[in-house]
Amino acid sequence: MHPSCTGEASKPCFNACFPSSLHASQDSHNTTSNDDFGEATCSSLHPHTQFTNHESLPNLQEAYSSFIKAFPRFSITTEIDQIRDQEYKHLNPSNICFDYIGYGLFSYFQQQSSCLATTSIDPSSSSSSPLPYLALEPSFFDISYKSMNLQSQILYGGHESELESRIKERIMAFMNVSEADYTLVFIANEVSAFKLVADSFQFHSNGELLTVYDHDSEALDVMIQSCKKQRVNVLSAEFSWPSLGIEWRRLKKMITGKREKREKRKGSLFVFPLHSRVTGAPYSYVWMSMAQENGWLILLDMCALRPKEMETLGMSLFKPDFMVCSFYKVFGENPSGFGCLFVKKSSISALKDSGNATSVGIISLVSTCRQSHLPEEDIADEETEPKIETFHQNETEEVNGASSPSEIMESNMPINKGKKREGVKNQSLEIECRGLDQADSVGLIRISSRTRCLINWLVNALMSLQHPHHENRLSLIRIYGPKINSHRGPSVAFNVFDWKGEKIDPALVQKLADRKNISLRSSYLRNIRFSGKNVEERKWALETRGTENVDKLGLSKKTQQEPGIFVLTATLGFLTNFEDAYRLWAFLSRFLDADFVEKERWRYMALNQKTIEV
């Protein structure tokens, strides 16, 4: 390790190893802006400090102190730390989540809080007791599938409960989407949403599907399969090695094409995210604008956007025809939930009339409840009064992070006419989604500043890990895509390499991380374009993934997919804090020990009497 900037070699200096992003050597695609990270520059920062031993890392407090000095803007986000401490106590060092995509509806505090309605009320209780008539038992919301096609759901919809109406209102307000412009359809998940759009879209006879993804996506694969069955020409953007930036000349050519094709392109679909959910690579709004000018209809994948990013100027200027996003229940718990498909009302005509054909994936949010004991004198008016529902989370501690469906309290509570009951207001549905409320209260600027500081610090930290005793100081971590970049998304793709330069199986690293209660995602990069000078590196970097298909005789056979790269991905969420990023860095630094993997195998075998299966 290089000497610290104070001259005391025995004390590792955190400032010395995490230089300002302005010191990072990047191409023009990865250049940072002075307004975001210029403040991190100071004369004491040394751009070449490296760590070759996990024991040389600074402790958490030292690291945080230096981090705050380098990124003073992070201090404006302390409200998020307070929210996490008060509302998400399950997110402690034993539960570090880097594998969530989407938006959290509720807080853990809601899930754990005892609801007033869980207490059964004795009808003989005094009328002075608080809310004596809300005598309910806990209930939950679930999803039920609808048998109808997308166009019918949008145009006719059918009966919609007050529960669904209120949740739609809350989500559209959170996403900054106007009901005058868009219709919201609840979908089982992202895969269902992409398939529904592909099955329902009215492609012209020479229609095309153009996608911009640098990674494997189950939702995208399902969409492509549907389009190929319809004989739609499928095109994909390519990404240049090693930056994984868009091959912009090729994409521009595919978008603009020949003049005679532009009018016919109104029956073609452009599928686009604003940044990669795997590498964090940012993509410009210009691509949406160019596609619109050339007759494409646009599906915007919003699943990887930070909370409140829908409020950016670009989103107010470019209104895609379709938008897809996901909502899970509680961050750090079982990420069950539902997806949302927004359809622009002026683009409904682009959907074909499927007649009596039904689609799989459209859902309803269903309230399930059990009515508790109610005073007998109130039964008579039960059918004449509206339901009162309140929205909560279940209060059970769940095992292994598996959470129950979100809790809905529903009451057919009778209210005698002319008699006002204490605690009942407007007899209407009240919904509290604290996860969304908290993101609203913090706002776009602080959420974006927080994740930018943390993700760029983490990237720099990972790049500082170097194997010892190697003449070229071989890096422990290889990062795929943008490095230090003020415009990058909150995800980083990486792999771990041993002292011989051989990649350690990402599945093994993921398993070892799980044992430290650090949750990572694994991904598969593809659509990578190597230039002529990178031919040898192409052979070294690319892998081929085999899949099993079952033929007509029921026999399975392996087929080869296009070459790509297996990687690990860490995604920083709204509630991620510095300690989470630090502990990931500290865990990965253990691989600097050449015997670390073997030691962990023996340790695992000793504790569990079996070896790790990879």
C-alpha positions as CSV (number, residue, x, y, z in Angstrom):
1,M,0.0,0.0,0.0
2,H,1.2,3.5,-0.7
3,P,2.0,5.7,2.3
4,S,-0.8,7.7,3.6
5,C,-1.1,11.4,2.8
6,T,-0.2,12.3,6.4
7,G,3.1,10.4,6.1
8,E,2.1,7.8,8.7
9,A,2.3,4.6,6.8
10,S,0.9,2.6,9.7
11,K,-2.4,4.4,9.5
12,P,-4.3,3.9,6.3
13,C,-5.6,7.2,4.9
14,F,-9.0,6.9,3.3
15,N,-8.7,10.2,1.5
16,A,-5.6,9.0,-0.2
17,C,-7.3,6.1,-2.0
18,F,-10.6,7.7,-3.1
19,P,-9.7,10.6,-5.4
20,S,-12.2,12.9,-6.9
21,S,-13.9,11.7,-10.0
22,L,-12.2,14.4,-11.9
23,H,-8.9,12.5,-11.4
24,A,-10.3,9.3,-12.9
25,S,-9.2,8.6,-16.5
26,Q,-12.4,8.2,-18.5
27,D,-13.4,8.6,-22.1
28,S,-15.8,11.4,-23.1
29,H,-18.8,9.2,-22.4
30,N,-17.7,8.8,-18.7
31,T,-16.7,12.4,-18.1
32,T,-18.1,13.8,-14.8
33,S,-19.5,17.3,-14.4
34,N,-17.9,19.8,-12.2
35,D,-21.1,20.8,-10.5
36,D,-21.7,17.3,-9.1
37,F,-18.2,16.1,-8.1
38,G,-15.9,19.1,-8.3
39,E,-16.5,19.6,-4.6
40,A,-14.9,16.2,-3.9
41,T,-11.5,17.4,-5.2
42,C,-8.8,18.5,-2.8
43,S,-5.1,18.6,-2.8
44,S,-4.7,15.8,-0.3
45,L,-6.4,13.2,-2.6
46,H,-3.9,10.8,-4.2
47,P,-5.2,9.1,-7.3
48,H,-3.0,6.0,-7.2
49,T,-3.3,4.6,-3.7
50,Q,-4.1,0.9,-3.6
51,F,-5.1,-1.7,-1.1
52,T,-3.4,-5.1,-1.3
53,N,-4.6,-6.6,2.0
54,H,-8.0,-6.6,3.5
55,E,-6.5,-5.8,6.9
56,S,-5.2,-2.5,5.6
57,L,-8.6,-1.1,5.0
58,P,-9.7,1.8,7.3
59,N,-12.4,1.0,9.8
60,L,-16.0,2.1,9.1
61,Q,-15.8,5.3,11.1
62,E,-12.5,6.4,9.5
63,A,-13.9,5.6,6.1
64,Y,-17.1,7.5,6.7
65,S,-15.3,10.5,8.0
66,S,-13.2,10.7,4.9
67,F,-16.2,10.0,2.6
68,I,-18.1,13.0,4.1
69,K,-15.1,15.3,3.5
70,A,-14.8,14.2,-0.1
71,F,-18.6,14.3,-0.7
72,P,-20.0,17.1,1.6
73,R,-23.3,17.1,-0.4
74,F,-24.1,13.7,1.1
75,S,-24.9,15.5,4.4
76,I,-28.1,16.9,2.9
77,T,-29.5,13.3,2.9
78,T,-29.3,12.6,6.6
79,E,-33.1,12.6,6.7
80,I,-33.0,9.2,4.8
81,D,-30.8,7.8,7.6
82,Q,-33.3,8.9,10.1
83,I,-36.2,7.3,8.1
84,R,-34.2,4.1,7.9
85,D,-33.4,4.0,11.6
86,Q,-37.1,4.6,12.6
87,E,-39.0,2.8,9.9
88,Y,-36.7,0.0,8.6
89,K,-35.0,-1.5,11.6
90,H,-34.6,-4.8,9.8
91,L,-32.0,-3.2,7.6
92,N,-29.0,-3.6,9.9
93,P,-25.6,-5.0,9.1
94,S,-27.1,-8.5,9.1
95,N,-29.4,-7.6,6.1
96,I,-27.7,-5.7,3.3
97,C,-29.7,-5.6,0.1
98,F,-28.2,-4.8,-3.3
99,D,-30.7,-6.8,-5.3
100,Y,-33.9,-4.7,-5.4
101,I,-35.3,-3.0,-8.5
102,G,-38.5,-0.9,-8.3
103,Y,-40.3,1.1,-5.7
104,G,-41.2,0.1,-2.1
105,L,-44.8,0.7,-1.1
106,F,-44.7,0.4,2.7
107,S,-42.3,0.7,5.5
108,Y,-41.2,-2.2,7.8
109,F,-42.6,-0.2,10.7
110,Q,-46.0,-0.5,9.1
111,Q,-45.6,-4.2,8.7
112,Q,-44.6,-4.6,12.3
113,S,-46.9,-2.1,14.0
114,S,-49.9,-3.5,15.7
115,C,-53.1,-2.3,14.0
116,L,-55.9,-0.9,16.0
117,A,-58.3,-3.1,14.1
118,T,-56.5,-6.3,15.2
119,T,-58.0,-6.0,18.7
120,S,-61.4,-7.6,19.0
121,I,-63.9,-5.2,20.6
122,D,-66.5,-6.4,23.1
123,P,-69.8,-5.0,22.1
124,S,-70.5,-4.2,25.7
125,S,-67.4,-2.0,25.9
126,S,-67.8,1.6,26.9
127,S,-68.6,4.1,24.1
128,S,-65.9,6.3,25.5
129,S,-63.2,3.8,24.4
130,P,-61.3,4.8,21.2
131,L,-63.0,3.8,18.0
132,P,-65.2,1.1,19.5
133,Y,-66.9,0.3,16.2
134,L,-63.8,-0.6,14.2
135,A,-64.0,-4.2,15.5
136,L,-62.1,-5.9,12.7
137,E,-59.7,-8.7,12.3
138,P,-56.6,-8.3,10.1
139,S,-57.0,-9.1,6.4
140,F,-54.8,-8.9,3.4
141,F,-54.8,-7.8,-0.2
142,D,-54.0,-10.3,-2.9
143,I,-54.0,-10.4,-6.6
144,S,-56.5,-12.1,-8.9
145,Y,-56.0,-12.6,-12.6
146,K,-58.5,-11.2,-15.2
147,S,-59.5,-13.0,-18.3
148,M,-59.5,-10.1,-20.8
149,N,-57.2,-8.6,-23.3
150,L,-55.3,-5.3,-22.9
151,Q,-57.4,-3.2,-25.2
152,S,-60.7,-4.3,-23.5
153,Q,-59.2,-3.6,-20.1
154,I,-58.3,-0.1,-21.1
155,L,-61.5,0.8,-22.9
156,Y,-64.0,-0.9,-20.8
157,G,-62.2,-2.0,-17.6
158,G,-65.2,-3.2,-15.8
159,H,-65.9,-2.7,-12.1
160,E,-63.0,-1.2,-10.2
161,S,-63.1,-1.2,-6.4
162,E,-62.5,1.8,-4.3
163,L,-59.3,0.1,-3.1
164,E,-57.9,-0.2,-6.6
165,S,-59.0,3.4,-7.5
166,R,-57.2,4.8,-4.5
167,I,-54.0,2.8,-5.0
168,K,-54.0,3.9,-8.7
169,E,-54.4,7.6,-7.6
170,R,-51.5,7.2,-5.2
171,I,-49.2,5.5,-7.7
172,M,-49.9,8.0,-10.5
173,A,-49.2,10.9,-8.1
174,F,-46.0,9.3,-7.0
175,M,-44.9,8.7,-10.6
176,N,-46.0,12.2,-11.6
177,V,-48.2,10.8,-14.4
178,S,-51.5,12.6,-15.3
179,E,-54.7,10.6,-15.5
180,A,-55.7,12.9,-18.3
181,D,-52.8,11.5,-20.4
182,Y,-52.4,7.9,-19.3
183,T,-54.3,4.8,-18.2
184,L,-52.8,2.6,-15.5
185,V,-53.2,-1.2,-15.7
186,F,-52.2,-3.4,-12.9
187,I,-50.0,-6.3,-14.1
188,A,-48.6,-9.3,-12.3
189,N,-45.0,-8.4,-13.0
190,E,-42.6,-6.9,-15.5
191,V,-42.5,-10.0,-17.7
192,S,-46.3,-10.0,-18.0
193,A,-46.2,-6.3,-18.9
194,F,-43.7,-6.8,-21.8
195,K,-45.6,-9.8,-23.1
196,L,-48.9,-8.0,-23.0
197,V,-47.5,-5.0,-25.0
198,A,-45.9,-7.3,-27.6
199,D,-49.1,-9.5,-27.9
200,S,-51.4,-6.4,-28.1
201,F,-49.3,-4.0,-30.2
202,Q,-50.6,-3.5,-33.8
203,F,-47.3,-4.1,-35.7
204,H,-47.5,-3.2,-39.4
205,S,-46.6,-5.9,-42.0
206,N,-43.1,-4.6,-42.1
207,G,-43.1,-3.6,-38.4
208,E,-39.9,-3.6,-36.3
209,L,-39.0,-4.0,-32.6
210,L,-35.9,-2.1,-31.6
211,T,-34.4,-2.6,-28.1
212,V,-31.6,-1.0,-26.1
213,Y,-30.4,-3.5,-23.5
214,D,-26.8,-4.4,-22.6
215,H,-28.0,-7.4,-20.5
216,D,-30.1,-10.4,-20.5
217,S,-33.7,-9.8,-19.5
218,E,-36.5,-12.4,-19.1
219,A,-39.1,-9.8,-19.8
220,L,-37.3,-8.7,-23.0
221,D,-36.8,-12.3,-24.1
222,V,-40.6,-13.0,-23.8
223,M,-41.3,-9.9,-25.8
224,I,-38.9,-10.9,-28.5
225,Q,-40.4,-14.4,-28.7
226,S,-43.9,-12.9,-29.1
227,C,-42.7,-10.5,-31.9
228,K,-40.9,-13.3,-33.8
229,K,-44.1,-15.3,-33.8
230,Q,-45.8,-12.3,-35.4
231,R,-42.9,-12.2,-38.0
232,V,-41.8,-8.8,-36.6
233,N,-38.2,-7.9,-37.5
234,V,-36.2,-7.7,-34.2
235,L,-33.3,-5.3,-33.9
236,S,-31.0,-4.5,-31.0
237,A,-28.6,-1.8,-30.1
238,E,-24.9,-2.8,-29.5
239,F,-22.5,-1.6,-26.8
240,S,-18.9,-0.9,-27.4
241,W,-16.2,-2.6,-25.4
242,P,-14.9,-1.8,-22.8
243,S,-17.0,1.2,-21.9
244,L,-20.3,-0.5,-22.8
245,G,-21.6,2.8,-24.2
246,I,-24.1,2.7,-27.0
247,E,-22.7,2.2,-30.5
248,W,-24.5,5.4,-31.4
249,R,-23.8,5.4,-35.2
250,R,-25.4,2.0,-35.6
251,L,-28.4,2.8,-33.3
252,K,-29.0,6.1,-35.1
253,K,-29.0,4.3,-38.4
254,M,-31.5,1.8,-37.2
255,I,-33.8,4.5,-35.8
256,T,-33.7,6.8,-38.8
257,G,-33.4,4.3,-41.6
258,K,-34.4,5.2,-45.1
259,R,-36.9,8.0,-45.7
260,E,-39.4,5.7,-47.5
261,K,-39.7,3.6,-44.3
262,R,-40.4,6.4,-41.9
263,E,-44.2,6.6,-42.5
264,K,-44.5,2.8,-42.3
265,R,-42.7,2.9,-38.9
266,K,-45.8,3.9,-37.0
267,G,-46.4,0.2,-36.5
268,S,-43.0,-0.3,-34.9
269,L,-41.9,-0.2,-31.3
270,F,-38.8,1.2,-29.6
271,V,-38.1,-0.3,-26.2
272,F,-35.8,1.9,-24.1
273,P,-34.5,2.4,-20.5
274,L,-32.9,5.6,-19.3
275,H,-29.9,3.6,-17.9
276,S,-28.9,0.0,-17.6
277,R,-30.1,-1.7,-14.5
278,V,-26.9,-3.9,-14.6
279,T,-24.0,-1.6,-15.5
280,G,-25.6,1.7,-14.6
281,A,-24.7,3.1,-18.0
282,P,-26.8,6.3,-18.7
283,Y,-28.7,6.7,-22.0
284,S,-29.8,10.1,-23.3
285,Y,-33.3,11.3,-23.8
286,V,-32.2,12.2,-27.3
287,W,-32.8,8.6,-28.4
288,M,-36.5,8.9,-27.4
289,S,-36.8,12.2,-29.2
290,M,-35.1,10.8,-32.3
291,A,-37.4,7.7,-32.3
292,Q,-40.5,9.8,-31.9
293,E,-39.4,12.0,-34.8
294,N,-39.0,9.0,-37.0
295,G,-42.4,7.4,-36.3
296,W,-41.6,4.9,-33.6
297,L,-43.9,4.3,-30.7
298,I,-42.0,4.1,-27.5
299,L,-42.1,1.8,-24.5
300,L,-40.0,3.2,-21.6
301,D,-38.7,0.8,-19.1
302,M,-38.8,2.7,-15.7
303,C,-38.0,-0.3,-13.5
304,A,-34.5,0.8,-12.8
305,L,-35.2,4.5,-12.2
306,R,-34.5,6.1,-8.8
307,P,-37.6,7.1,-6.9
308,K,-38.9,10.5,-8.1
309,E,-36.9,10.5,-11.3
310,M,-40.2,10.7,-13.2
311,E,-40.1,14.4,-12.1
312,T,-37.1,15.3,-14.2
313,L,-37.5,17.8,-17.0
314,G,-36.9,15.1,-19.7
315,M,-39.9,13.1,-18.5
316,S,-42.1,16.1,-18.7
317,L,-41.0,16.8,-22.3
318,F,-41.1,13.3,-23.8
319,K,-44.2,11.3,-23.1
320,P,-43.7,7.7,-24.1
321,D,-46.6,5.6,-25.5
322,F,-46.1,2.9,-22.9
323,M,-44.3,2.8,-19.5
324,V,-43.5,-0.1,-17.2
325,C,-42.5,-0.1,-13.6
326,S,-42.6,-2.4,-10.6
327,F,-43.8,-2.0,-7.0
328,Y,-42.7,-4.3,-4.2
329,K,-44.1,-4.3,-0.7
330,V,-41.2,-3.6,1.8
331,F,-37.6,-3.0,1.0
332,G,-35.5,-5.8,2.5
333,E,-38.4,-8.3,2.7
334,N,-39.9,-10.7,0.2
335,P,-40.1,-8.4,-2.9
336,S,-43.5,-9.7,-3.9
337,G,-45.9,-7.0,-5.3
338,F,-47.1,-6.1,-8.7
339,G,-46.2,-4.3,-11.9
340,C,-47.8,-1.2,-13.5
341,L,-48.3,-0.6,-17.2
342,F,-49.1,3.0,-18.2
343,V,-50.7,3.4,-21.6
344,K,-50.9,6.8,-23.2
345,K,-54.5,7.5,-24.1
346,S,-53.7,8.9,-27.5
347,S,-51.8,5.7,-28.3
348,I,-54.6,3.2,-27.5
349,S,-55.4,3.0,-31.2
350,A,-52.0,1.3,-31.6
351,L,-53.4,-1.8,-29.8
352,K,-55.2,-4.3,-31.8
353,D,-58.7,-5.7,-31.1
354,S,-58.1,-9.3,-30.2
355,G,-61.8,-10.1,-30.2
356,N,-62.6,-12.8,-27.6
357,A,-59.0,-13.6,-27.1
358,T,-57.8,-13.2,-23.5
359,S,-54.4,-12.3,-22.1
360,V,-52.5,-13.5,-19.1
361,G,-51.1,-11.0,-16.8
362,I,-53.7,-8.4,-16.1
363,I,-54.7,-8.4,-12.4
364,S,-57.0,-7.0,-9.9
365,L,-56.0,-6.1,-6.3
366,V,-58.4,-8.0,-4.1
367,S,-59.2,-7.4,-0.5
368,T,-59.8,-10.4,1.6
369,C,-61.2,-9.9,5.1
370,R,-63.1,-11.5,7.9
371,Q,-65.8,-9.6,9.6
372,S,-65.5,-9.5,13.4
373,H,-68.1,-9.0,16.0
374,L,-70.3,-6.0,15.6
375,P,-73.0,-4.6,17.8
376,E,-76.4,-6.2,17.0
377,E,-78.2,-2.9,16.8
378,D,-75.9,-1.9,13.9
379,I,-76.7,-4.9,11.7
380,A,-79.9,-3.5,10.3
381,D,-78.1,-0.7,8.4
382,E,-75.2,-2.8,7.3
383,E,-76.2,-3.0,3.6
384,T,-77.1,0.6,3.3
385,E,-73.8,2.1,4.3
386,P,-70.5,2.2,2.4
387,K,-67.5,0.1,3.3
388,I,-64.6,1.6,5.2
389,E,-61.2,0.2,4.4
390,T,-57.8,1.1,5.8
391,F,-54.5,0.0,4.4
392,H,-51.8,-1.6,6.6
393,Q,-49.1,-4.2,6.6
394,N,-49.3,-7.5,8.5
395,E,-47.7,-7.5,11.9
396,T,-46.2,-11.0,12.0
397,E,-42.4,-11.5,12.1
398,E,-41.6,-13.6,9.0
399,V,-39.0,-16.3,8.6
400,N,-36.2,-15.9,6.1
401,G,-37.4,-12.5,4.9
402,A,-40.6,-13.9,3.4
403,S,-43.4,-11.5,4.0
404,S,-47.1,-12.0,3.7
405,P,-49.3,-10.0,1.3
406,S,-49.9,-6.4,2.2
407,E,-52.6,-6.0,4.7
408,I,-55.9,-4.4,3.9
409,M,-58.5,-3.8,6.7
410,E,-62.0,-3.8,5.2
411,S,-65.1,-3.3,7.1
412,N,-68.8,-3.5,6.1
413,M,-69.2,-1.3,9.2
414,P,-72.8,-0.2,9.7
415,I,-73.4,3.4,10.7
416,N,-76.8,4.4,12.0
417,K,-78.2,7.2,10.0
418,G,-78.2,10.5,11.8
419,K,-75.7,9.2,14.3
420,K,-72.1,10.3,14.0
421,R,-69.6,7.7,15.2
422,E,-66.4,8.8,16.8
423,G,-63.2,8.3,14.7
424,V,-65.0,7.8,11.4
425,K,-64.2,10.5,8.8
426,N,-66.0,10.8,5.5
427,Q,-66.6,7.0,5.5
428,S,-64.0,6.7,2.7
429,L,-61.0,4.5,2.0
430,E,-57.8,5.7,3.5
431,I,-54.5,4.3,2.2
432,E,-51.1,4.9,3.7
433,C,-48.1,3.9,1.6
434,R,-45.2,5.1,3.8
435,G,-42.6,3.9,1.4
436,L,-43.9,6.2,-1.3
437,D,-44.7,9.0,1.2
438,Q,-41.1,8.9,2.5
439,A,-39.6,9.2,-1.1
440,D,-42.0,12.1,-1.7
441,S,-40.9,13.9,1.4
442,V,-37.2,13.5,0.6
443,G,-37.5,14.5,-3.0
444,L,-35.6,13.9,-6.2
445,I,-32.6,16.1,-5.5
446,R,-31.6,14.5,-2.2
447,I,-32.3,10.9,-3.4
448,S,-30.2,11.5,-6.6
449,S,-27.4,13.2,-4.7
450,R,-27.2,10.3,-2.2
451,T,-27.1,7.5,-4.7
452,R,-24.6,9.4,-6.9
453,C,-22.2,9.9,-4.0
454,L,-22.5,6.3,-2.8
455,I,-22.2,4.6,-6.2
456,N,-19.2,6.6,-7.3
457,W,-17.5,6.1,-3.9
458,L,-18.2,2.3,-4.2
459,V,-16.8,2.2,-7.8
460,N,-13.6,4.0,-6.7
461,A,-13.3,1.7,-3.6
462,L,-13.6,-1.5,-5.7
463,M,-11.0,-0.2,-8.2
464,S,-8.5,0.4,-5.3
465,L,-8.3,-3.3,-4.5
466,Q,-5.1,-4.7,-6.1
467,H,-3.4,-8.2,-5.8
468,P,0.0,-8.0,-4.1
469,H,3.2,-9.4,-5.5
470,H,2.3,-8.8,-9.1
471,E,4.4,-6.7,-11.3
472,N,1.4,-5.1,-13.0
473,R,-0.7,-4.8,-9.8
474,L,-3.5,-7.0,-11.2
475,S,-6.9,-5.6,-10.1
476,L,-9.0,-7.8,-7.8
477,I,-12.2,-6.3,-9.3
478,R,-13.1,-5.6,-12.9
479,I,-16.0,-3.2,-13.4
480,Y,-18.0,-3.4,-16.6
481,G,-19.5,-0.2,-18.0
482,P,-19.0,3.3,-16.7
483,K,-16.6,4.0,-13.8
484,I,-16.8,7.4,-12.1
485,N,-19.7,9.3,-13.7
486,S,-22.0,11.8,-12.2
487,H,-24.8,10.7,-14.6
488,R,-24.5,7.0,-14.1
489,G,-27.3,4.9,-12.7
490,P,-27.2,3.4,-9.2
491,S,-26.0,0.0,-10.3
492,V,-22.5,-1.4,-10.8
493,A,-21.5,-4.6,-12.7
494,F,-18.3,-6.4,-11.7
495,N,-16.4,-9.6,-11.4
496,V,-13.7,-10.9,-9.0
497,F,-10.4,-12.2,-10.3
498,D,-7.8,-14.2,-8.5
499,W,-4.1,-13.4,-8.3
500,K,-3.5,-15.4,-11.5
501,G,-6.0,-13.3,-13.4
502,E,-8.7,-16.0,-13.6
503,K,-12.3,-15.0,-13.0
504,I,-13.8,-16.4,-9.8
505,D,-17.2,-18.0,-10.6
506,P,-19.8,-15.2,-9.9
507,A,-22.2,-17.8,-8.5
508,L,-19.6,-18.7,-5.9
509,V,-19.0,-15.1,-5.0
510,Q,-22.8,-14.6,-4.7
511,K,-23.1,-17.6,-2.4
512,L,-20.3,-16.4,-0.1
513,A,-21.9,-13.0,-0.1
514,D,-25.2,-14.5,1.0
515,R,-23.5,-16.1,3.9
516,K,-22.4,-12.6,5.0
517,N,-26.1,-11.5,4.5
518,I,-25.1,-9.4,1.5
519,S,-27.6,-9.9,-1.3
520,L,-26.3,-9.4,-4.9
521,R,-27.8,-10.1,-8.3
522,S,-26.2,-12.1,-11.1
523,S,-26.6,-10.9,-14.7
524,Y,-25.5,-11.7,-18.2
525,L,-24.1,-9.0,-20.4
526,R,-24.7,-9.3,-24.1
527,N,-24.9,-7.3,-27.3
528,I,-21.3,-6.4,-26.8
529,R,-19.3,-5.1,-29.8
530,F,-15.5,-5.6,-29.9
531,S,-13.4,-3.6,-32.3
532,G,-10.6,-5.1,-34.3
533,K,-7.9,-4.2,-31.8
534,N,-9.8,-6.1,-29.1
535,V,-10.0,-9.5,-30.8
536,E,-7.9,-11.2,-28.2
537,E,-9.7,-9.6,-25.4
538,R,-13.0,-10.8,-26.9
539,K,-11.8,-14.4,-26.7
540,W,-10.8,-13.9,-23.1
541,A,-13.9,-12.0,-21.9
542,L,-16.8,-13.7,-23.6
543,E,-18.6,-16.8,-22.4
544,T,-21.4,-18.8,-23.9
545,R,-24.4,-19.8,-21.9
546,G,-26.2,-23.1,-22.6
547,T,-29.9,-23.6,-22.2
548,E,-32.1,-26.7,-22.3
549,N,-35.0,-26.9,-24.7
550,V,-37.4,-29.8,-24.9
551,D,-38.1,-31.0,-28.5
552,K,-41.4,-32.6,-29.8
553,L,-40.3,-36.0,-28.6
554,G,-39.9,-34.7,-25.0
555,L,-36.1,-35.0,-25.2
556,S,-34.1,-32.1,-23.8
557,K,-31.2,-30.8,-25.7
558,K,-28.8,-28.0,-25.0
559,T,-28.6,-25.0,-27.3
560,Q,-26.2,-22.1,-27.2
561,Q,-27.2,-18.5,-26.7
562,E,-25.2,-15.6,-28.0
563,P,-21.9,-14.9,-26.3
564,G,-21.9,-12.7,-23.3
565,I,-20.4,-12.2,-19.8
566,F,-21.7,-13.4,-16.5
567,V,-21.4,-10.6,-13.9
568,L,-22.5,-9.7,-10.4
569,T,-24.5,-6.5,-10.0
570,A,-25.0,-4.4,-6.9
571,T,-27.9,-1.9,-7.1
572,L,-28.1,0.9,-4.5
573,G,-31.6,1.8,-3.4
574,F,-33.3,4.7,-1.8
575,L,-32.5,3.4,1.7
576,T,-28.9,2.2,1.0
577,N,-26.5,3.9,3.4
578,F,-22.7,4.2,3.5
579,E,-22.3,1.3,5.8
580,D,-23.9,-1.0,3.3
581,A,-21.4,0.1,0.6
582,Y,-18.5,-0.1,3.0
583,R,-19.4,-3.7,4.0
584,L,-19.6,-4.8,0.4
585,W,-16.2,-3.3,-0.2
586,A,-14.8,-5.0,2.9
587,F,-16.3,-8.4,2.0
588,L,-14.8,-8.3,-1.5
589,S,-11.4,-7.3,-0.2
590,R,-11.2,-10.7,1.5
591,F,-10.6,-12.2,-1.9
592,L,-7.2,-10.5,-1.9
593,D,-6.2,-13.5,0.3
594,A,-5.3,-16.2,-2.2
595,D,-6.6,-18.9,0.2
596,F,-9.9,-17.2,1.1
597,V,-12.1,-19.3,-1.2
598,E,-10.6,-22.5,0.0
599,K,-10.8,-21.5,3.6
600,E,-14.5,-20.7,3.2
601,R,-15.2,-24.1,1.6
602,W,-13.6,-25.8,4.6
603,R,-15.4,-23.5,7.0
604,Y,-18.7,-24.2,5.3
605,M,-18.1,-27.9,5.4
606,A,-17.2,-27.8,9.1
607,L,-20.4,-25.9,10.0
608,N,-22.8,-27.6,7.7
609,Q,-21.3,-31.0,7.0
610,K,-21.5,-30.4,3.3
611,T,-19.7,-28.4,0.6
612,I,-21.0,-25.4,-1.3
613,E,-22.8,-26.4,-4.5
614,V,-21.9,-24.1,-7.3
